[in-house]
Amino acid sequence: MKMKRYFAPDMRQAIRKVREDQGPDAVILSNRRVNGGVEIIAAVDYDQALVNRALGLGERDPQPGPTYGGAGPTVERPAVPPSSEDDGRSTAEAAVDALPRMERIEQEIQQLRAFLQSPMLQFGWGELRRVQPLRADLLKRLSALGLVPDLARELADEALARVRGDGWAEALKLLAARVPVAEDDLLAEGGVIALVGPTGVGKTTTVAKLAARFALRHGRRHVALVTTDSYRIGAHEQLRTYGRILGIPVQTAADRDELAAVLNHTRDRKLVLIDTAGVGQRDLRLMERLSTLGVGDKRIRNYLVLSATGQTALQREVIRAFRKAGLHNCILTKVDEAGSLGGVLSVLIEHQLPAAFVGDGQQVPDDLHPARAEKLVQHAVNLMQRMESEPEDDMLAFDFGGVTANAHA
């Protein structure tokens, strides 16, 4: 049995890697969520002799394995070989030699037990499709949107409990009702807004879009731009270029004292936009850099700039990291580059982080729009239809193969 470990951001990509590498006869031995995605162990060339050896059966016929829902085979540790006068080894030395073999056998047993999960999940998904075809089809369509499995299950169950038929339209309505959107409008109310987030998500361009929109509505004399990015080469110049085009001066604040002075100087402006340094969510200096915003002024509201192209696990990590500094709302960027929106919508719902704006291009100020839940869900549906991709049965079995306990004939 040839086993290999695969890592991928999500289950769909992991299964695709397995099929491309090992072909359609590959069997998934184990799967688990890991930091940054999923891990799969797959195998081809199933070897019964290896199974027998791992189970301690040698060349004998294997004992009947566990049925579905069983606890799995019971395997005793091999006894440590006694000391022998022939080879002069002590019992301790023999035990040391036996340890690697014992660990290897235990690892093989764990993999063989995990091997049972795959057919059980496949069986469960097959039963769900047979017993509750409408529910299975709705779960499949919601999964195609990119929604995480738990949210897809909740929407499917609630939709089918409310209406007759396939429940698709009702599920989309329920999804839109769950997507959190900002109740305030900074383009109308103004304030002191700091845009925070990782490098490369479009913070500086978004600052320019917001500034241009506010200037068109209230006049450019009511807008101030501030940058605290003293780490990235050319960061000041990029924002200053936008400032010259918009006719809005840009001020620099390298630390919290300078920022306090700048905010005091611009207190008569209706809108002050702060462009912060991009920093990775795993960067140990994250809080140190964000501490620049800690000027003791409660007026500052932090808006997380979140790329719609990121993987779900990564987006979760970003929100958790930046939430330590306090988040008011978020702005979704690169929506025009995303292949799916279900993942980011799932994350916003999970963390109850309201979306204030949506960015879908580089044009200033045109490619920025107020976030509307119904439009985000409709765009997610349009992307699904445009991509014309359906989730693999293996992925659906992994996500929903264990829901047959709630199925009724």
Long-range contacts (C-beta under 8 A, 24 or more apart in sequence): 1-43, 1-44, 1-45, 1-46, 1-47, 1-50, 2-43, 2-44, 2-45, 3-29, 3-41, 3-42, 3-43, 3-111, 4-41, 4-42, 4-43, 5-39, 5-40, 5-41, 6-39, 6-40, 6-41, 6-42, 7-34, 7-36, 7-37, 7-38, 7-39, 8-37, 8-38, 8-40, 9-36, 9-37, 9-38, 9-311, 9-312, 9-313, 9-314, 10-37, 10-38, 10-311, 10-312, 10-313, 11-38, 11-394, 11-395, 11-398, 11-399, 12-391, 12-392, 12-395, 13-37, 14-38, 14-39, 14-40, 15-40, 15-392, 15-394, 15-395, 16-392, 18-42, 27-115, 27-118, 28-117, 28-118, 28-394, 29-111, 29-112, 29-114, 29-115, 29-118, 30-110, 30-111, 30-114, 30-115, 30-117, 31-114, 31-117, 31-398, 33-313, 35-313, 36-311, 36-313, 36-314, 36-317, 37-311, 37-313, 41-111, 41-114, 50-108, 51-112, 54-105, 54-108, 54-109, 54-112, 55-109, 55-112, 56-105, 65-116, 66-116, 68-120, 68-123, 69-120, 72-113, 72-116, 73-109, 73-112, 73-113, 75-105, 75-109, 77-102, 77-106, 78-102, 78-105, 118-397, 120-401, 121-397, 121-398, 121-401, 121-402, 122-393, 122-394, 122-397, 122-401, 123-401, 124-397, 124-400, 124-401, 124-402, 124-403, 124-404, 125-393, 125-396, 125-397, 125-400, 125-401, 127-404, 127-407, 128-400, 128-401, 128-403, 128-404, 128-407, 131-404, 131-407, 131-408, 131-409, 132-407, 132-408, 134-160, 134-165, 134-166, 134-167, 135-160, 135-407, 136-400, 137-166, 138-166, 138-167, 138-168, 138-171, 139-396, 139-399, 139-400, 139-403, 140-390, 140-391, 140-396, 141-168, 142-171, 142-342, 143-391, 143-395, 143-396, 143-399, 143-400, 144-384, 144-389, 144-390, 144-391, 145-340, 145-341, 145-342, 145-380, 145-381, 145-384, 146-312, 146-340, 146-341, 146-342, 146-343, 146-345, 146-346, 146-380, 146-384, 147-175, 147-342, 147-343, 147-345, 147-346, 148-312, 148-342, 148-343, 148-346, 148-350, 149-399, 149-400, 151-178, 151-346, 151-349, 151-350, 152-399, 152-400, 153-400, 153-403, 157-406, 172-377, 172-381, 175-345, 175-377, 176-373, 176-374, 176-376, 176-377, 177-373, 178-349, 179-345, 179-348, 179-349, 179-355, 179-373, 179-376, 179-377, 180-348, 180-349, 180-352, 180-353, 180-354, 180-355, 181-354, 181-355, 181-356, 181-371, 181-372, 181-373, 182-329, 182-354, 182-355, 182-356, 182-371, 183-354, 184-329, 184-356, 185-370, 186-210, 186-214, 186-271, 186-301, 186-356, 187-213, 187-214, 187-217, 187-370, 188-217, 190-214, 190-218, 190-222, 190-269, 190-270, 190-271, 191-271, 191-272, 191-299, 191-301, 192-263, 192-272, 192-274, 192-297, 192-299, 192-300, 192-301, 193-271, 193-272, 193-273, 193-274, 193-300, 193-301, 193-303, 194-274, 194-276, 194-293, 194-300, 194-301, 194-302, 194-303, 195-273, 195-274, 195-275, 195-276, 195-303, 195-305, 195-331, 196-276, 196-290, 196-293, 196-302, 196-303, 196-304, 196-305, 196-322, 196-325, 196-327, 197-278, 197-304, 197-305, 197-306, 197-318, 197-322, 198-278, 198-279, 198-280, 198-281, 198-307, 198-318, 199-232, 199-278, 199-279, 199-280, 200-278, 200-307, 201-278, 201-305, 201-306, 201-307, 201-333, 201-334, 202-305, 202-307, 202-333, 202-334, 202-359, 203-275, 203-276, 203-278, 203-305, 204-235, 204-238, 204-239, 204-242, 204-275, 205-333, 205-359, 205-362, 205-364, 206-305, 206-331, 206-333, 206-357, 206-359, 206-368, 207-239, 207-242, 207-273, 207-275, 208-239, 208-242, 208-246, 208-364, 208-365, 209-359, 209-364, 209-365, 209-367, 209-368, 210-271, 210-273, 210-357, 210-365, 210-368, 211-242, 211-246, 211-248, 211-271, 211-273, 212-246, 212-364, 212-365, 213-365, 213-368, 214-270, 214-271, 215-246, 215-247, 215-248, 216-365, 218-270, 218-271, 220-246, 220-247, 220-248, 222-269, 222-270, 222-271, 223-248, 223-269, 223-270, 223-271, 223-272, 223-273, 224-248, 224-249, 224-251, 224-266, 224-269, 224-271, 224-272, 224-273, 225-249, 225-250, 225-251, 225-272, 225-273, 225-275, 226-250, 226-251, 226-252, 226-253, 226-259, 226-262, 226-263, 226-266, 226-272, 226-273, 226-274, 226-275, 227-251, 227-252, 227-253, 227-274, 227-275, 227-276, 228-252, 228-253, 228-254, 228-259, 228-274, 228-275, 228-276, 228-277, 228-292, 228-293, 229-275, 229-276, 229-277, 229-278, 230-254, 230-277, 231-277, 231-279, 231-289, 232-277, 232-278, 235-275, 235-277, 239-275, 242-364, 245-364, 253-292, 255-292, 256-291, 256-292, 256-293, 256-294, 256-295, 259-292, 259-293, 259-295, 260-295, 260-296, 260-297, 263-295, 263-297, 263-299, 263-300, 274-300, 281-317, 281-318, 281-320, 281-321, 281-322, 282-317, 282-321, 286-321, 286-322, 286-324, 287-324, 287-325, 290-322, 290-324, 290-325, 293-325, 301-328, 301-329, 302-326, 302-327, 302-328, 303-327, 303-328, 303-329, 303-330, 303-331, 303-356, 304-329, 304-330, 304-331, 304-353, 305-330, 305-331, 305-333, 306-330, 306-331, 306-332, 306-333, 306-344, 307-332, 307-333, 307-334, 308-332, 308-333, 308-334, 308-335, 308-337, 308-338, 308-341, 308-344, 309-334, 309-337, 309-338, 309-339, 310-344, 311-343, 312-343, 312-344, 312-346, 312-347, 315-343, 315-344, 315-347, 316-347, 316-350, 316-351, 319-347, 319-351, 319-353, 320-351, 323-351, 327-353, 329-353, 329-354, 329-355, 329-356, 330-354, 330-355, 330-356, 331-355, 331-356, 331-357, 331-358, 331-359, 332-357, 332-358, 332-359, 332-371, 333-359, 334-359, 334-360, 335-359, 335-360, 335-379, 336-360, 336-361, 336-367, 338-383, 339-383, 339-387, 340-380, 340-383, 340-384, 340-387, 341-376, 341-379, 341-380, 341-383, 342-380, 342-384, 345-376, 345-377, 345-380
